[in-house]
């Protein structure tokens, strides 16, 4: 336990509801919590808010945990199930009841609706008639909920690490139910009890919970517990400025994984989506842990921009080793129905260093490597065939074949480029006279890198065969 005046260790948490996937907004919340805890030498805990048993499945929980693991966000201790703590929540609700800080409310559903409608029509705060009623007048055996006795006057203040000082008039905060008549605790009570018992020092979450912070602060105060630091982060919006929804496309982390994004790329983008450190754009996990602070989180919603995400991700794709790039990209070829033989695998391995720079995501491998995987004889049609129809083009291909027949020059893409440049200079022609028909014969118009890289990637045997197919 910390001694007097000793700083309390930072403990953050991520507390998702099991919806079946790790929402992209939730992933950013988890990332912010993880970075803040790791950067301060603290703990990052998980709590699954699974009190809605109708929607709960273990598969949904597993999907969230798998998403966090994929992102590289490790957690301390075993994840906590909120549902498993129901008895503890009820214990605290009854403690508040016994201390006169809560009361039994016997309103039926119909009575409740009528009372709320009356309060709304009179523009006053709803208040149950059982707040000050004599418990002895309660109907025998009737079901009751336990309501928190919220202060009627004054203000509740939330000093938020992101939003600043936010004031809520207590007249706008009615007596919320903390324990339903069936014994199930409500969200605001369960969260307070769980965060207190888990020792949470900083609650970093979406700003859609800002109103909850006011209610939870009242419960903390009633229990005499220390209120954690609240940090309410603006939500992520779509490019149209509306809150993210299914119409904006991929919502779950696994969807971005399946689209070929790297966890490092997605995390870097999410980090910069609402937090900044000057103009620095590419920030590794290790650097982010040193730099991240809640003071750098903006107050305005951020917009998901897939072009920017792809740009950031391309940096991490390019940083992969050649071997790792091929290993991680090959499954996307398989997914696209491409079967690789030994020759195709060899071409991919030779081409890895220059394919990486042409892939914003791993899924781009199919397009980037398409020219490598063509089967002979190549079908060259339309615009791609024009260079081959020019006078002398096919003789040029025959001459290039003779030039490149020497095995000694196939040491690198640069060596092949150099030999071609010498050939062009000796012929006193523009490079287009050589490059255009050669590229058409080698790639059939498929997107491709420099000519030396195309040749080196295909290898001597395949390159000469493709050139010969189109020569005189």
Secondary structure as the mmCIF struct_conf table of DSSP 4:
data_model
#
loop_
_struct_conf.conf_type_id
_struct_conf.id
_struct_conf.beg_label_comp_id
_struct_conf.beg_label_asym_id
_struct_conf.beg_label_seq_id
_struct_conf.end_label_comp_id
_struct_conf.end_label_asym_id
_struct_conf.end_label_seq_id
HELX_LH_PP_P HELX_LH_PP_P1 UNK A 2 UNK A 3
TURN_TY1_P TURN_TY1_P1 UNK A 4 UNK A 5
HELX_LH_PP_P HELX_LH_PP_P2 UNK A 6 UNK A 10
STRN STRN1 UNK A 11 UNK A 14
BEND BEND1 UNK A 20 UNK A 21
STRN STRN2 UNK A 23 UNK A 23
HELX_RH_AL_P HELX_RH_AL_P1 UNK A 24 UNK A 39
TURN_TY1_P TURN_TY1_P2 UNK A 40 UNK A 41
STRN STRN3 UNK A 43 UNK A 48
TURN_TY1_P TURN_TY1_P3 UNK A 53 UNK A 55
HELX_RH_AL_P HELX_RH_AL_P2 UNK A 58 UNK A 71
TURN_TY1_P TURN_TY1_P4 UNK A 72 UNK A 72
BEND BEND2 UNK A 76 UNK A 77
HELX_LH_PP_P HELX_LH_PP_P3 UNK A 78 UNK A 79
STRN STRN4 UNK A 80 UNK A 81
BEND BEND3 UNK A 82 UNK A 82
HELX_RH_3T_P HELX_RH_3T_P1 UNK A 83 UNK A 85
HELX_RH_AL_P HELX_RH_AL_P3 UNK A 86 UNK A 98
TURN_TY1_P TURN_TY1_P5 UNK A 99 UNK A 100
BEND BEND4 UNK A 101 UNK A 101
STRN STRN5 UNK A 102 UNK A 105
HELX_RH_AL_P HELX_RH_AL_P4 UNK A 109 UNK A 121
TURN_TY1_P TURN_TY1_P6 UNK A 122 UNK A 123
TURN_TY1_P TURN_TY1_P7 UNK A 129 UNK A 130
BEND BEND5 UNK A 131 UNK A 133
HELX_RH_3T_P HELX_RH_3T_P2 UNK A 135 UNK A 137
BEND BEND6 UNK A 138 UNK A 138
HELX_LH_PP_P HELX_LH_PP_P4 UNK A 139 UNK A 139
TURN_TY1_P TURN_TY1_P8 UNK A 140 UNK A 141
STRN STRN6 UNK A 145 UNK A 148
BEND BEND7 UNK A 152 UNK A 154
STRN STRN7 UNK A 155 UNK A 160
TURN_TY1_P TURN_TY1_P9 UNK A 161 UNK A 163
STRN STRN8 UNK A 164 UNK A 169
HELX_RH_3T_P HELX_RH_3T_P3 UNK A 170 UNK A 172
BEND BEND8 UNK A 173 UNK A 173
STRN STRN9 UNK A 177 UNK A 179
TURN_TY1_P TURN_TY1_P10 UNK A 181 UNK A 182
BEND BEND9 UNK A 183 UNK A 183
HELX_LH_PP_P HELX_LH_PP_P5 UNK A 184 UNK A 184
STRN STRN10 UNK A 185 UNK A 185
HELX_LH_PP_P HELX_LH_PP_P6 UNK A 186 UNK A 186
HELX_RH_AL_P HELX_RH_AL_P5 UNK A 187 UNK A 197
TURN_TY1_P TURN_TY1_P11 UNK A 198 UNK A 199
STRN STRN11 UNK A 202 UNK A 206
HELX_RH_3T_P HELX_RH_3T_P4 UNK A 207 UNK A 209
HELX_RH_AL_P HELX_RH_AL_P6 UNK A 210 UNK A 223
TURN_TY1_P TURN_TY1_P12 UNK A 224 UNK A 224
HELX_LH_PP_P HELX_LH_PP_P7 UNK A 225 UNK A 228
STRN STRN12 UNK A 229 UNK A 233
HELX_LH_PP_P HELX_LH_PP_P8 UNK A 234 UNK A 235
STRN STRN13 UNK A 236 UNK A 237
TURN_TY1_P TURN_TY1_P13 UNK A 239 UNK A 240
BEND BEND10 UNK A 241 UNK A 242
STRN STRN14 UNK A 243 UNK A 243
HELX_LH_PP_P HELX_LH_PP_P9 UNK A 244 UNK A 244
HELX_RH_3T_P HELX_RH_3T_P5 UNK A 246 UNK A 248
BEND BEND11 UNK A 249 UNK A 249
STRN STRN15 UNK A 252 UNK A 252
HELX_RH_AL_P HELX_RH_AL_P7 UNK A 253 UNK A 258
TURN_TY1_P TURN_TY1_P14 UNK A 259 UNK A 260
HELX_RH_AL_P HELX_RH_AL_P8 UNK A 263 UNK A 272
TURN_TY1_P TURN_TY1_P15 UNK A 273 UNK A 274
STRN STRN16 UNK A 275 UNK A 275
BEND BEND12 UNK A 277 UNK A 277
TURN_TY1_P TURN_TY1_P16 UNK A 278 UNK A 279
HELX_RH_AL_P HELX_RH_AL_P9 UNK A 285 UNK A 291
HELX_RH_3T_P HELX_RH_3T_P6 UNK A 294 UNK A 296
STRN STRN17 UNK A 297 UNK A 297
BEND BEND13 UNK A 299 UNK A 300
HELX_LH_PP_P HELX_LH_PP_P10 UNK A 301 UNK A 301
STRN STRN18 UNK A 302 UNK A 303
HELX_RH_AL_P HELX_RH_AL_P10 UNK A 306 UNK A 319
BEND BEND14 UNK A 320 UNK A 320
HELX_RH_AL_P HELX_RH_AL_P11 UNK A 322 UNK A 335
TURN_TY1_P TURN_TY1_P17 UNK A 336 UNK A 337
HELX_LH_PP_P HELX_LH_PP_P11 UNK A 338 UNK A 340
HELX_RH_AL_P HELX_RH_AL_P12 UNK A 342 UNK A 355
HELX_RH_3T_P HELX_RH_3T_P7 UNK A 356 UNK A 358
BEND BEND15 UNK A 360 UNK A 361
HELX_RH_3T_P HELX_RH_3T_P8 UNK A 362 UNK A 364
HELX_RH_AL_P HELX_RH_AL_P13 UNK A 365 UNK A 368
TURN_TY1_P TURN_TY1_P18 UNK A 369 UNK A 369
HELX_RH_3T_P HELX_RH_3T_P9 UNK A 370 UNK A 373
HELX_LH_PP_P HELX_LH_PP_P12 UNK A 374 UNK A 375
BEND BEND16 UNK A 376 UNK A 377
HELX_LH_PP_P HELX_LH_PP_P13 UNK A 378 UNK A 378
HELX_RH_3T_P HELX_RH_3T_P10 UNK A 382 UNK A 385
HELX_RH_AL_P HELX_RH_AL_P14 UNK A 386 UNK A 389
BEND BEND17 UNK A 390 UNK A 390
TURN_TY1_P TURN_TY1_P19 UNK A 391 UNK A 392
HELX_RH_AL_P HELX_RH_AL_P15 UNK A 393 UNK A 403
TURN_TY1_P TURN_TY1_P20 UNK A 404 UNK A 405
HELX_RH_3T_P HELX_RH_3T_P11 UNK A 407 UNK A 409
TURN_TY1_P TURN_TY1_P21 UNK A 410 UNK A 411
HELX_RH_AL_P HELX_RH_AL_P16 UNK A 413 UNK A 427
TURN_TY1_P TURN_TY1_P22 UNK A 428 UNK A 428
HELX_RH_AL_P HELX_RH_AL_P17 UNK A 431 UNK A 443
TURN_TY1_P TURN_TY1_P23 UNK A 444 UNK A 445
HELX_RH_AL_P HELX_RH_AL_P18 UNK A 451 UNK A 458
HELX_RH_AL_P HELX_RH_AL_P19 UNK A 460 UNK A 470
#
